[in-house]
Every structure is written in structure tokens, then in C-alpha cells.
């Protein structure tokens, strides 16, 4: 298999199946009937692996990778399935920090081309069965499966996990999941299953009550991770990670109850070595120190509030690069923008990317110092040119903005 053949195969996958990352709402195919038929075609590999299910609005990726790092420190072979990818498709499926083998991806796509015509999977359903099969073939000890969107109707909800967690519930994807916290919490609670302990990291009493009620209905235990107190630290430096750490500690405790051997040292070392063990980047990721350059994939109101609050705690003048997709409520973001900053708004290089000229009236109304660019890289080069070593650069607003930045510049970092 050549590089060209691999790329042609992945391109075929993107073209054949609607992809939420590219196409947005029209790519979302709710329900489990299709994924059940798809998994059955491949002899249900998801039933042959031990899974841990991670849902929630924000923090799924961080929680997944911190838990993976802890389990790797304990000597286990750990699969991670998460989305979206930042640079390469194979980032979605990892084992012990190594991206999925491109040869496997190529060969599996050839099998997908032989599917019966009445099975018409979405892009996410394709990648979900691909992950299940990869983890089964590679005989992982545990597969940590991150919910794609929502929970109740998400393709990953076909699994029967050992334990599950919902990190938090915030307003996001309202066009699909509902307009209120209560509606969205109901969708997230859909991953709660009989006799599978569910951990909640949310501090909102309304959310807790909804998740707890579903746990009682399913006759399973509800663990409130927000009550956990710990001074453990992680090499993932975002202030928001402390809440994710509590969820990880609750997950570890449940796994220990299931006779999974994990020591206190494994937990401490795992939390401090997430980058090394899992190659996880994009969350309060320090790209450089001179000047200080941070990127973060936070993209909804709750996530941006936390990230911008942390930015405001840094007493440096800031050069802030932001970009958004079409379904983003940009007017809500304008009220959250960090202080003491110059802004560089750019169009993400994807079909759903929104050009800043389309919302320039909001920028004018916000009374900020700003410039508009056709690409993230142009915005970054402009900010870098103007930024001194006493100032800082921040890149964010969307997974696509961070991915685009890293794709162009990560080799420099390495």
C-alpha cells in the first residue's frame, strides 16, 4: 500500500458517507439499527472487548486520555476511540498512544466497499466499527470509547461497558440534542445501562437529578464525582482539568472494584504523563514559550468561558486567533472574549467554516481591535509578527482552527 493508495481510500470514505465534522447536522444519523447491522456484518467485535464509555459535553477527550494514561502506567494495553481528529484520520483510533495502522485502515475500507447495499452507514458509523474491529484484532485489555454526539442515539451506545461516565452537560448542538439543559441531559443519560455504574462529573443539581433518576430506573449505581476532593495534578494544564481528574479518579475506583489492578502510583504517574503516554494534544497545549503560544479546542459557550477565564488570569497582552463554523452562535462568544487583547479572526479551511466577513457587524459591535484573514495560518503569521516575547498568542474557537494550526506548524514544535 502506497501513501497515495491510503489517501485515496480515506478520501473515498469521506465522500461515501456524510461526515458531521465536514457536513454538520445533515450527516447526523440517529438510532442504533444501522450500527447494529454494520457490527453484525463484522461478527460484533464490540462484544469481544472490554469497554469503558465516556460521554458528556466537554472534557470527554481529556478524561479519556487521562484514564488511558493511568491504565497504561498499570501495564495495560489500552485502545482509545475519540473524535474528531485534528490532523490525521488515524488519530481517532489509538492503542497506547500510537495512531491506528494505516495499512489496517486501507484494508478495512476495502471491506467496507463490499457492504450490502441496504446498509448505508454514516461516516461516524464507519469509523466506529473500524475502531471496534481494530481493538479486537489487536487484543487490547480495555477500550475507552468516547461518545460522538449526545448519547442515547449515538453509534457508540451499542457497547455494553464495564463502567460509564458523563463528564458534564452544557448547551451545545441544540439543533440536534434539544434547547435546554434538561433535554440535553436526557440525551446524555441515554448511555446509562442496567448494572453498569455511571459516574457524573457535573455540579449542576438539575443535571445530577436527571442522571441519578435514569440510574435508578436502570437499577445501577450513581457515583457523584463532583464530591471527590483531590490535590492530584496532570500535565494537561487547563484549569478545567481538575474537574476531569475527579471523574478519572471515580472511574479508577470503579475499575478497582472490578478487580482491575491499579496502584496509587499508577494514578499519580498516569495523570502527570498524559502527553507522553497518549500523544494527546490540543487542550491548553503549550506550543511554544517564546512567545508563549497556547491552543485549545474549546468551542462551545461553557468551554470558552473556562478557557477565556484562564487567559484573563495571565497578565500578558494577548494576540487571540479565533475561527468558527456555520452553526456557531457567534453573538454569544462576543460577550466572553478575553481582555487586554488584539483579535485575529480567520475562516477554518473546511466546508462548514464561516468567513469572518459574514459576522463582522458583531466584531464592530464588540468594540474590539481585530483583523480578518482568509486562513488560520495567515492569521497566525500576522500575530507572530506583531507579538513580542513579553506577550502571548492564543489559537482556538474550533477543533478545525486548532487542527489547521497544528497541521501547518507541529513539525516546528517537534
C-alpha positions as CSV (number, residue, x, y, z in Angstrom):
1,X,0.0,0.0,0.0
2,X,1.4,3.4,-1.0
3,X,0.7,6.7,0.6
4,X,-1.4,7.6,-2.4
5,X,-3.5,4.5,-2.1
6,X,-4.1,5.1,1.6
7,X,-5.1,8.7,0.9
8,X,-7.4,7.6,-1.9
9,X,-9.1,5.1,0.4
10,X,-9.7,7.7,3.2
11,X,-10.9,10.2,0.6
12,X,-13.4,7.5,-0.6
13,X,-14.6,7.2,3.0
14,X,-15.2,10.9,3.3
15,X,-17.1,11.0,0.0
16,X,-19.2,7.9,0.5
17,X,-20.5,8.7,4.0
18,X,-21.9,12.0,5.3
19,X,-19.4,13.3,7.9
20,X,-20.6,15.6,10.8
21,X,-17.1,17.1,11.0
22,X,-17.5,18.3,7.5
23,X,-21.2,18.4,6.7
24,X,-22.7,19.3,10.1
25,X,-26.3,18.4,11.0
26,X,-27.3,16.7,7.8
27,X,-24.6,14.0,8.5
28,X,-26.1,13.0,11.8
29,X,-27.9,9.7,11.6
30,X,-29.6,9.0,14.9
31,X,-30.5,5.5,16.0
32,X,-28.8,2.2,16.6
33,X,-30.4,-0.1,13.9
34,X,-27.8,0.8,11.3
35,X,-24.8,0.3,13.6
36,X,-26.2,-3.0,14.8
37,X,-26.4,-4.3,11.3
38,X,-23.0,-3.0,10.5
39,X,-21.5,-4.6,13.6
40,X,-23.3,-7.9,12.8
41,X,-21.8,-7.9,9.4
42,X,-18.3,-7.9,11.1
43,X,-19.4,-10.5,13.7
44,X,-19.9,-8.0,16.5
45,X,-16.3,-7.2,17.6
46,X,-17.6,-4.7,20.2
47,X,-18.9,-7.7,22.2
48,X,-15.5,-9.2,22.3
49,X,-13.6,-6.4,24.0
50,X,-13.8,-4.8,27.5
51,X,-15.1,-1.2,27.1
52,X,-15.4,1.9,29.2
53,X,-17.8,4.5,27.9
54,X,-17.2,8.3,28.2
55,X,-19.9,10.8,27.4
56,X,-20.6,14.5,28.2
57,X,-20.5,17.9,26.6
58,X,-16.9,19.0,27.4
59,X,-14.0,17.1,28.8
60,X,-14.6,13.7,27.1
61,X,-11.2,13.7,25.3
62,X,-9.2,14.8,28.3
63,X,-10.9,12.3,30.6
64,X,-10.5,9.5,28.1
65,X,-6.8,10.2,27.7
66,X,-6.1,10.7,31.4
67,X,-7.7,7.4,32.2
68,X,-5.8,5.7,29.3
69,X,-2.6,7.0,30.7
70,X,-3.3,5.7,34.2
71,X,-4.2,2.3,32.8
72,X,-1.1,2.3,30.7
73,X,1.0,3.0,33.7
74,X,-0.6,0.0,35.3
75,X,0.7,-2.1,32.4
76,X,-2.4,-2.5,30.3
77,X,-2.8,-2.3,26.6
78,X,-5.4,0.5,26.0
79,X,-7.4,1.4,23.0
80,X,-8.9,4.9,22.6
81,X,-11.6,5.9,20.2
82,X,-12.4,9.6,20.1
83,X,-13.3,12.3,17.6
84,X,-12.8,14.5,15.8
85,X,-9.2,14.2,14.6
86,X,-7.1,17.3,14.5
87,X,-4.6,16.4,11.7
88,X,-4.8,12.8,10.5
89,X,-7.8,10.4,10.4
90,X,-5.8,7.7,12.3
91,X,-5.8,9.9,15.4
92,X,-9.4,8.7,16.1
93,X,-8.2,5.2,16.9
94,X,-5.2,4.7,19.1
95,X,-3.5,2.0,21.1
96,X,-1.1,3.1,23.8
97,X,-0.7,6.5,22.2
98,X,0.0,5.1,18.7
99,X,-2.3,6.0,15.9
100,X,-4.2,3.3,14.1
101,X,-2.1,1.5,11.5
102,X,-2.7,3.0,8.0
103,X,-2.5,-0.5,6.5
104,X,-5.4,-1.6,8.6
105,X,-7.4,1.5,7.7
106,X,-6.8,0.8,4.0
107,X,-7.7,-2.9,4.2
108,X,-10.8,-2.2,6.3
109,X,-12.1,0.4,3.8
110,X,-11.8,-2.3,1.1
111,X,-14.1,-4.5,3.2
112,X,-16.5,-1.6,3.7
113,X,-16.8,-1.4,-0.1
114,X,-18.4,-4.9,0.0
115,X,-21.2,-4.0,2.4
116,X,-24.7,-4.9,1.3
117,X,-26.5,-2.1,-0.4
118,X,-29.2,-1.8,2.2
119,X,-26.6,-0.9,4.9
120,X,-25.8,2.8,4.4
121,X,-23.6,3.9,7.3
122,X,-22.7,7.4,8.2
123,X,-19.0,8.4,8.4
124,X,-19.1,8.0,12.2
125,X,-20.7,4.6,12.0
126,X,-17.9,3.5,9.6
127,X,-15.2,4.8,12.0
128,X,-16.9,3.2,15.0
129,X,-17.0,-0.3,13.6
130,X,-13.4,0.2,12.4
131,X,-12.3,1.0,15.9
132,X,-14.1,-2.0,17.4
133,X,-12.5,-4.3,14.9
134,X,-9.1,-2.8,15.4
135,X,-9.2,-3.1,19.1
136,X,-10.5,-6.7,18.8
137,X,-7.7,-7.7,16.4
138,X,-5.0,-6.1,18.5
139,X,-6.4,-7.7,21.7
140,X,-6.5,-4.6,23.8
141,X,-7.0,-5.1,27.6
142,X,-9.5,-2.2,27.6
143,X,-11.1,0.1,25.0
144,X,-12.1,3.5,26.1
145,X,-14.9,4.6,23.8
146,X,-15.8,8.3,23.6
147,X,-19.4,9.2,22.7
148,X,-19.6,11.1,19.4
149,X,-22.7,13.2,19.8
150,X,-25.3,13.0,22.5
151,X,-25.5,9.5,23.9
152,X,-28.9,7.8,23.6
153,X,-28.8,7.5,19.8
154,X,-25.0,7.7,19.3
155,X,-23.4,4.8,17.4
156,X,-21.1,4.0,20.3
157,X,-24.1,3.2,22.5
158,X,-24.2,-0.3,21.1
159,X,-21.5,-1.3,23.6
160,X,-22.0,-3.0,27.0
161,X,-19.3,-1.3,29.0
162,X,-17.8,-2.2,32.4
163,X,-18.4,1.4,33.6
164,X,-19.5,4.7,32.1
165,X,-19.1,8.4,32.8
166,X,-20.8,11.6,31.9
167,X,-18.3,14.4,32.4
168,X,-20.8,17.3,32.3
169,X,-23.9,18.6,30.5
170,X,-23.8,22.0,28.8
171,X,-25.6,23.7,26.0
172,X,-24.2,22.5,22.7
173,X,-25.6,21.0,19.5
174,X,-29.0,22.3,20.5
175,X,-30.3,21.8,16.9
176,X,-29.9,18.1,17.5
177,X,-30.0,17.4,21.2
178,X,-32.5,19.9,22.5
179,X,-32.7,23.5,23.6
180,X,-32.5,23.1,27.3
181,X,-30.1,21.6,29.8
182,X,-32.8,19.1,30.8
183,X,-33.3,17.9,27.3
184,X,-29.6,17.5,26.6
185,X,-29.1,15.8,29.9
186,X,-31.8,13.3,28.9
187,X,-30.0,12.5,25.7
188,X,-26.6,12.1,27.5
189,X,-28.3,9.9,30.1
190,X,-29.1,7.5,27.3
191,X,-25.8,5.7,27.8
192,X,-26.8,4.6,31.3
193,X,-27.4,0.9,31.2
194,X,-28.6,-1.8,33.7
195,X,-25.9,-2.8,36.2
196,X,-23.2,-0.5,34.6
197,X,-22.1,2.0,37.2
198,X,-22.5,5.6,36.0
199,X,-20.2,8.4,37.1
200,X,-21.3,12.0,36.9
201,X,-18.8,14.9,37.0
202,X,-21.5,17.7,36.7
203,X,-22.0,20.1,39.6
204,X,-25.5,21.2,38.4
205,X,-28.2,19.7,40.7
206,X,-30.7,19.6,37.8
207,X,-28.3,17.5,35.7
208,X,-27.4,15.3,38.7
209,X,-31.1,14.6,39.4
210,X,-31.8,13.6,35.8
211,X,-28.8,11.3,35.6
212,X,-29.5,9.8,39.0
213,X,-33.1,9.2,38.1
214,X,-32.1,7.3,35.0
215,X,-29.5,5.3,37.0
216,X,-32.3,4.3,39.5
217,X,-34.6,3.3,36.6
218,X,-31.8,1.1,35.1
219,X,-31.1,-0.4,38.5
220,X,-27.4,0.7,38.6
221,X,-25.2,2.8,40.9
222,X,-24.8,6.5,40.5
223,X,-21.4,8.0,41.6
224,X,-21.1,11.7,42.0
225,X,-17.5,12.6,41.1
226,X,-18.1,16.3,41.9
227,X,-17.9,15.3,45.6
228,X,-14.3,14.0,45.3
229,X,-11.6,16.1,46.7
230,X,-8.0,15.6,45.4
231,X,-4.8,17.6,45.0
232,X,-3.5,15.4,42.2
233,X,-2.2,17.3,39.2
234,X,-1.9,16.5,35.5
235,X,0.4,17.6,32.7
236,X,-2.8,18.7,31.0
237,X,-2.6,22.3,32.2
238,X,-6.1,23.7,31.7
239,X,-7.7,24.9,34.9
240,X,-10.8,22.9,33.9
241,X,-8.8,19.6,34.1
242,X,-9.3,19.5,37.9
243,X,-12.9,18.6,37.3
244,X,-12.0,15.9,34.7
245,X,-9.4,14.5,37.2
246,X,-12.3,13.8,39.7
247,X,-14.1,11.8,37.0
248,X,-11.0,9.8,36.3
249,X,-10.5,9.0,40.0
250,X,-14.1,7.8,40.2
251,X,-13.6,5.6,37.1
252,X,-10.4,4.2,38.6
253,X,-12.2,3.4,41.9
254,X,-15.0,1.5,40.0
255,X,-12.4,-0.4,37.9
256,X,-10.6,-1.4,41.1
257,X,-13.9,-2.7,42.5
258,X,-14.0,-4.9,39.4
259,X,-10.6,-6.3,40.4
260,X,-8.6,-4.3,37.8
261,X,-5.1,-3.8,39.4
262,X,-4.3,-0.1,39.6
263,X,-2.0,1.4,42.3
264,X,-1.9,4.9,43.7
265,X,1.4,5.4,42.0
266,X,-0.1,4.4,38.6
267,X,-2.8,7.1,39.1
268,X,-0.3,9.8,40.0
269,X,2.2,8.9,37.3
270,X,-0.6,8.4,34.7
271,X,-2.1,11.9,35.3
272,X,1.4,13.5,35.1
273,X,2.3,11.8,31.8
274,X,-0.7,12.0,29.6
275,X,1.1,13.7,26.7
276,X,3.9,11.1,26.8
277,X,1.6,8.1,27.1
278,X,-1.2,9.0,24.8
279,X,0.2,11.8,22.5
280,X,-2.9,13.8,23.4
281,X,-2.7,17.4,22.2
282,X,-5.0,20.4,21.7
283,X,-6.2,21.1,25.2
284,X,-4.4,24.1,26.7
285,X,-1.5,22.9,24.6
286,X,1.7,24.9,25.0
287,X,3.1,25.1,21.5
288,X,5.9,27.5,22.4
289,X,7.3,29.6,25.3
290,X,8.9,32.4,23.3
291,X,6.4,33.8,22.8
292,X,4.0,31.9,24.9
293,X,1.7,30.2,22.4
294,X,-1.3,28.2,23.7
295,X,-4.0,26.4,21.6
296,X,-7.2,24.9,22.9
297,X,-10.1,23.2,21.1
298,X,-12.9,24.6,23.4
299,X,-15.7,25.7,21.1
300,X,-19.0,26.0,23.0
301,X,-20.0,28.6,25.4
302,X,-19.2,26.7,28.6
303,X,-15.8,25.6,27.3
304,X,-14.8,29.0,26.0
305,X,-15.9,30.7,29.3
306,X,-13.4,28.5,31.2
307,X,-10.6,28.9,28.6
308,X,-11.0,32.7,28.4
309,X,-11.1,33.0,32.2
310,X,-7.8,31.2,32.3
311,X,-6.5,33.5,29.6
312,X,-7.5,36.6,31.6
313,X,-5.5,35.3,34.6
314,X,-2.4,35.5,32.5
315,X,-1.1,39.1,32.8
316,X,0.2,39.4,29.3
317,X,-1.0,41.3,26.3
318,X,-2.7,38.7,24.1
319,X,-2.9,38.0,20.4
320,X,-6.0,35.9,20.0
321,X,-6.7,33.9,16.8
322,X,-10.3,32.6,16.5
323,X,-12.4,30.9,13.9
324,X,-15.8,29.4,13.8
325,X,-18.1,27.0,11.8
326,X,-21.5,27.9,10.4
327,X,-23.7,26.6,13.3
328,X,-21.8,28.5,16.0
329,X,-23.7,31.2,17.8
330,X,-21.0,33.8,17.5
331,X,-23.0,36.6,19.2
332,X,-22.7,34.5,22.5
333,X,-18.9,34.3,22.0
334,X,-18.5,38.0,21.7
335,X,-19.6,38.6,25.3
336,X,-16.9,36.1,26.5
337,X,-13.8,37.5,24.7
338,X,-10.7,37.9,26.9
339,X,-9.5,41.3,27.9
340,X,-6.3,43.1,27.0
341,X,-6.1,41.6,23.6
342,X,-5.9,42.0,19.8
343,X,-8.0,39.6,17.8
344,X,-7.4,37.8,14.5
345,X,-10.5,36.2,13.0
346,X,-10.0,33.5,10.3
347,X,-12.0,31.2,8.2
348,X,-11.4,27.5,9.0
349,X,-10.4,25.6,5.8
350,X,-13.4,23.3,5.8
351,X,-16.8,23.4,4.1
352,X,-18.6,24.4,7.3
353,X,-16.0,27.2,8.0
354,X,-17.5,30.6,8.4
355,X,-15.7,33.6,6.9
356,X,-15.4,36.5,9.5
357,X,-16.7,39.0,7.0
358,X,-20.1,37.3,7.5
359,X,-20.2,38.3,11.1
360,X,-18.1,41.5,11.0
361,X,-21.0,43.5,12.3
362,X,-20.7,41.6,15.5
363,X,-17.0,42.4,15.7
364,X,-17.7,46.1,15.2
365,X,-20.4,46.0,17.9
366,X,-18.0,44.3,20.3
367,X,-15.7,47.3,20.1
368,X,-12.5,45.2,19.9
369,X,-9.2,45.5,18.0
370,X,-9.4,43.0,15.2
371,X,-8.2,41.9,11.8
372,X,-9.8,39.4,9.4
373,X,-7.9,36.7,7.5
374,X,-8.8,34.1,4.8
375,X,-6.9,31.3,6.6
376,X,-5.7,30.3,10.1
377,X,-2.1,30.3,9.0
378,X,-2.3,33.8,7.7
379,X,-3.7,34.9,11.0
380,X,-1.0,33.1,12.9
381,X,1.8,34.5,10.9
382,X,0.4,38.0,11.3
383,X,0.0,37.6,15.1
384,X,3.5,36.1,15.4
385,X,5.0,39.0,13.5
386,X,3.4,41.5,15.9
387,X,3.8,39.5,19.2
388,X,6.8,40.2,21.4
389,X,8.3,37.6,23.8
390,X,6.6,39.5,26.6
391,X,3.2,38.9,25.0
392,X,1.3,35.7,24.1
393,X,-0.6,34.1,21.3
394,X,-3.8,32.0,21.7
395,X,-5.3,29.9,19.0
396,X,-8.8,28.4,19.3
397,X,-12.6,28.7,18.8
398,X,-12.9,25.4,17.0
399,X,-11.3,21.9,16.6
400,X,-10.7,22.8,13.0
401,X,-8.8,26.0,13.8
402,X,-6.5,24.2,16.2
403,X,-6.1,21.2,13.8
404,X,-5.3,23.5,10.9
405,X,-2.7,25.4,13.0
406,X,-1.1,22.2,14.2
407,X,-1.0,20.6,10.8
408,X,0.9,23.6,9.4
409,X,3.2,24.1,12.4
410,X,3.6,20.9,14.5
411,X,6.8,19.8,12.8
412,X,8.4,23.1,14.0
413,X,7.3,22.2,17.6
414,X,8.7,18.7,17.3
